[in-house]
Amino acid sequence: MSFVFYVFKKDFHSELRNRYSINSLLMFVMITISIVLFGIVSETSDSLVLSGVLWIVIFFSSMTGLSRSFVNEEEKGTTLFLQLNSKPLHVFLGKFLLNILLMLFINCVTILLYFFFVSDFQVKNFSIFFLTLFLGTFSISLSSTFIASIVAKANTKGALFPILSFPILIPIFISVISATKISVEGKSFSFASSDFQILISYILVIFSASILFFDFIWKE
């Protein structure tokens, strides 16, 4: 765990110095929510539409900031140093911890702004809502970290990352939008149990795949 914490600490300090991901994510969230407000200002949207819009903002926010998890190592020339001094799993977990911390912060800001500006979005079952937010954030961070490691050495990193991410993340967004809609409508926990089962199963599958294949991806 000391090596995992070292990778996390290195990236965390680097992020505090340049603030690239944080600034780009915050700017994207504010712009996107502003566009949403102009689009629905004169209409009353149902719970499904508002839930979908919320997760669209979160999806594109993750595409903006999390794609640079491994790109920074390639640009700074520190990839070889990490390969020689730490195990692949340590690097992956350290990157993942930073990404989930970053996504939790950005998603909290997004939720607060969404609650404040979109008056029609009113959650009636907060236990379902917050569990959905946590599982969705965990799933997106895990998948994005794995995909970022794949595209880090490609020439078209910016374009390739969302192209690969979208089909992989589709099961997540179907489930989180459905569960968020249930929380807005105030239904009981049993209505969202199938969505949570899908999210937990997805996390287990992606985490297992990351452990199995990241060693090869990192070294090649």
Secondary structure, DSSP 4 states (H G I P E B T S, - for coil): -HHHHHHHHHHHHHHHHH-HHHHHHHHHHHHHHHHHHHHHTTS---HHHHHHHHHHHHHHHHHHHGGGTTHHHHHHT-HHHHHHHS-HHHHHHHHHHHHHHHHHHHHHHHHHHHHHH-TT---S-HHHHHHHHHHHHHHHHHHHHHHHHHHTTSS-HHHHHHHHHHHHHHHHHHHHHHHHHHHHHT--GGGGHHHHHHHHHHHHHHHHHHHHHHHHHHH-
